[in-house]
């Protein structure tokens, strides 16, 4: 049962984090590989102003993004994993009479995780570092991101608080390097989940992100905001089809924030664990 729990936690955790965040994870296993394909849909027609008040966009105005990503994680040893994530996004911004769409590969991420298990392998402490490299330039709106190299440091603690259950507590720091106004970003995530019938997992998580910068302007192209904070709730269900393949669906909603878009959306992802 413990091996099954570990496997499901890994699959769910791959979805909880974005390109510039840490993966809350259990080890892949020496010389083993896990491949995760993800589809994400995001929509926002409202935003929280700098006082936290929810404001509706002008009628017909919205920001929408669809993204696909491929994550490949490989166990270099029983405790060390290497991962690479390649994302592709398509964004649409409608603002007044202006409608713009842009697509492309965004920030490629390369990361290394080191795991420290307990004696009984029911608890793990993980530290992770990664670098992000933009595969685009901001020469045509709507911009796909900050177009800045980044570094990330993160730590998470994974444990089993109850029968067939799991929990992950995670903290992440990210710094964008190519502009003097950063930003610096801090993120905390609490995840709780439970396995049902040895095949189905249900997971809920609450995350809060704080982004700090001297650039306090709000941009309807939500990917460009640098000074904001937002709390998001996520709910996901995963179903293990066999020993190798597990599809998962997740919905998320922005609960509150400042200088941030009110976002809602869904993720669908499938992880294939190679022998």
Long-range contacts (C-beta under 8 A, 24 or more apart in sequence): 1-164, 1-195, 1-198, 2-121, 2-122, 2-160, 4-195, 4-198, 4-240, 5-160, 5-164, 5-166, 5-195, 6-121, 7-240, 7-246, 7-273, 8-166, 8-193, 8-195, 8-201, 8-238, 8-240, 8-246, 9-158, 9-166, 9-168, 9-193, 10-34, 10-271, 11-36, 11-201, 11-238, 11-246, 11-248, 11-271, 12-191, 12-193, 12-201, 12-203, 12-236, 12-238, 12-248, 13-168, 13-191, 14-38, 14-71, 14-73, 14-269, 14-271, 15-236, 15-248, 15-250, 15-267, 15-269, 16-189, 16-191, 16-205, 16-207, 16-234, 17-172, 17-189, 19-69, 19-85, 19-87, 19-106, 19-107, 19-108, 19-109, 19-132, 20-107, 20-109, 20-132, 20-150, 20-152, 20-174, 20-185, 21-152, 21-154, 21-172, 21-174, 21-187, 22-111, 22-128, 22-130, 22-152, 22-153, 22-154, 22-155, 22-156, 22-170, 22-172, 23-73, 23-83, 23-111, 23-113, 23-128, 23-154, 24-126, 24-156, 24-158, 24-168, 24-170, 24-189, 24-191, 25-73, 25-81, 25-113, 25-115, 25-126, 25-128, 25-156, 25-158, 26-115, 26-124, 26-158, 27-75, 27-78, 27-79, 27-80, 27-81, 27-113, 27-115, 27-117, 27-124, 28-73, 28-74, 28-75, 28-81, 29-75, 29-78, 30-75, 30-76, 30-77, 30-78, 31-74, 31-75, 32-74, 32-75, 32-273, 32-274, 32-275, 33-72, 33-73, 33-74, 33-75, 33-273, 33-274, 34-72, 34-73, 34-271, 34-272, 34-273, 34-274, 35-70, 35-71, 35-72, 35-73, 35-271, 35-272, 35-274, 36-70, 36-71, 36-73, 36-269, 36-270, 36-271, 36-272, 37-68, 37-69, 37-70, 37-71, 37-269, 37-270, 38-67, 38-68, 38-69, 38-70, 38-71, 38-267, 38-268, 38-269, 39-66, 39-67, 39-68, 39-267, 39-268, 39-269, 40-65, 40-66, 40-67, 40-68, 40-69, 40-265, 40-266, 40-267, 41-65, 41-66, 41-265, 41-266, 41-267, 42-66, 42-67, 42-263, 42-264, 42-265, 43-263, 43-264, 43-265, 44-222, 44-261, 44-262, 44-263, 44-264, 45-262, 46-261, 46-262, 47-218, 47-220, 47-222, 47-260, 47-261, 47-262, 48-230, 48-254, 48-256, 48-257, 48-258, 48-259, 48-260, 48-261, 48-262, 49-218, 49-258, 49-259, 50-216, 50-218, 50-258, 50-259, 51-258, 52-256, 52-257, 52-258, 54-262, 57-220, 58-96, 60-94, 61-94, 61-95, 61-96, 61-220, 62-92, 62-94, 63-91, 63-92, 63-93, 63-94, 63-142, 63-220, 63-221, 63-222, 63-261, 64-91, 64-92, 64-93, 65-89, 65-90, 65-91, 65-92, 65-223, 66-90, 67-106, 79-114, 79-115, 79-116, 79-117, 80-112, 80-113, 80-114, 80-115, 81-112, 81-113, 81-115, 82-110, 82-111, 82-112, 83-109, 83-110, 83-111, 83-112, 83-113, 83-130, 84-108, 84-109, 84-110, 84-111, 85-109, 85-111, 89-144, 91-142, 91-144, 91-221, 91-223, 92-142, 93-141, 93-142, 93-220, 93-221, 95-220, 100-141, 100-142, 101-142, 102-140, 102-141, 102-142, 102-143, 102-144, 104-135, 104-136, 104-144, 105-135, 105-136, 106-134, 106-135, 106-136, 106-144, 106-145, 107-132, 107-133, 107-134, 107-135, 107-145, 107-150, 108-132, 108-133, 108-134, 108-135, 109-133, 111-152, 122-159, 122-160, 123-157, 123-158, 123-159, 123-160, 124-157, 124-158, 124-159, 125-155, 125-156, 125-157, 125-158, 126-155, 126-156, 126-157, 126-158, 127-153, 127-154, 127-155, 128-152, 128-153, 128-154, 128-155, 128-156, 129-153, 129-154, 141-221, 142-221, 142-223, 143-221, 143-223, 143-224, 144-223, 145-223, 145-224, 146-176, 146-178, 146-179, 146-183, 146-223, 146-224, 146-226, 147-178, 148-176, 148-177, 148-178, 148-179, 149-176, 149-177, 149-178, 150-174, 150-175, 150-176, 150-177, 151-175, 151-177, 156-189, 161-192, 162-194, 164-194, 164-195, 164-196, 165-192, 165-193, 165-194, 165-195, 166-191, 166-192, 166-193, 166-194, 166-195, 167-191, 167-192, 167-193, 168-205, 181-213, 181-214, 181-215, 181-226, 182-212, 182-213, 182-226, 183-211, 183-212, 183-213, 183-215, 183-226, 183-227, 184-211, 184-212, 184-213, 185-209, 185-210, 185-211, 185-212, 186-210, 186-211, 186-212, 198-240, 199-239, 199-240, 200-237, 200-238, 200-239, 200-240, 201-237, 201-238, 201-239, 201-240, 201-248, 202-235, 202-236, 202-237, 203-234, 203-235, 203-236, 203-237, 203-238, 204-233, 204-234, 204-235, 204-236, 205-233, 205-234, 205-236, 206-231, 206-232, 206-233, 206-234, 207-231, 207-232, 207-234, 208-232, 216-259, 218-259, 222-260, 222-261, 222-263, 225-259, 225-260, 225-261, 227-259, 228-257, 228-258, 228-259, 228-260, 229-257, 229-258, 229-259, 229-260, 230-254, 230-256, 230-257, 230-258, 230-260, 230-263, 231-255, 231-256, 231-257, 232-263, 236-267, 243-273, 244-272, 244-273, 244-274, 244-275, 245-270, 245-271, 245-272, 245-273, 246-270, 246-271, 246-273
